[in-house]
Amino acid sequence: MSTRAPRSDARANRAGILAAASETLAHDPHASVDVIARSAGLSRRTLYGHFDDRDALIRELIANGAQRFNAIAESVTDADSRLALARLAARLWQEAAHVQVAAALALDEAHVEHTAAALAPLRRAVAALVTRGQDDGSFRTDLAAPTLARLIEEMARTVVARTDAASAGAASLAVRVVLSIAGLSWHEADELLAAHPDISVDA
C-alpha cells in the first residue's frame, strides 16, 4: 500500500510554520508555540498538526540548517589545507550569520546532541581536513587530530553564539579564530587572506 503524499496546502502550511519560526526566533529565542503559530497566520491546533511540540519544530529547523552546512562542507575543494579551512569557515559564517539566533539555539545544550547528529557530514569533513593539514605540515601537530577538530568546532560554536553577526569585522574574526586554533599565527592568517581575496570575510 503506497503512502499518500502530503497535500499541497499541508506542505505550504509546514513551510510557512518553519519560515515563521525562523523569523520569530531571530527576534525572540524564547518565543512560544502560540507566537510562532500567529506569525505563520495559523492556529495553534494547526501547528500541532505538523509538530508534536516546540522542540520538534526546533529540531526540524536544525535539520534544515544542517543540510545547508553539510552542503557547504562538500563545496570546499581546495588542495591547500589552510585555504580550505579558511574558505570553509568563511562560508559557514556567512550562512550562520543570516540565522544567528537559530544557529545559537541549535548549539544550545538542550539540542546539541541532535545538532551533532544532523551535522555529522560536516564534522567528518572537518576531521578529514584537520588530518590532511597535519599530514602536510599546515596545521599544528601537538594535538591529536580528533582533539584539534573538536577544538575548532567548539571555538566556531562559541563565535557563533557570542559574536554579533552585524558587527564590523565579525566575519574576519570568525575565520581568523579558526585558523589560529589550527596553528596559524596572525601574520600567516593575514598573508593567506590577503593572497586570496576571493575568500570573502565581509559578511
Salt bridges, closest charged atoms under 4 A:
ASP9 OD2 - ARG7 NH2 2.79
ASP34 OD1 - ARG44 NH1 2.70
ASP55 OD1 - HIS111 NE2 3.99
GLU60 OE1 - ARG14 NH2 2.50
ASP78 OD2 - ARG87 NE 2.65
ASP80 OD2 - ARG82 NH2 2.96
GLU95 OE2 - ARG68 NE 2.64
GLU109 OE2 - ARG157 NH2 2.58
ASP142 OD1 - ARG140 NE 2.86
GLU153 OE1 - ARG123 NE 3.01
GLU154 OE2 - ARG150 NE 3.12
GLU154 OE1 - ARG157 NH1 3.74
ASP190 OD1 - ARG176 NH1 2.39
ASP198 OD2 - ARG87 NH1 2.91
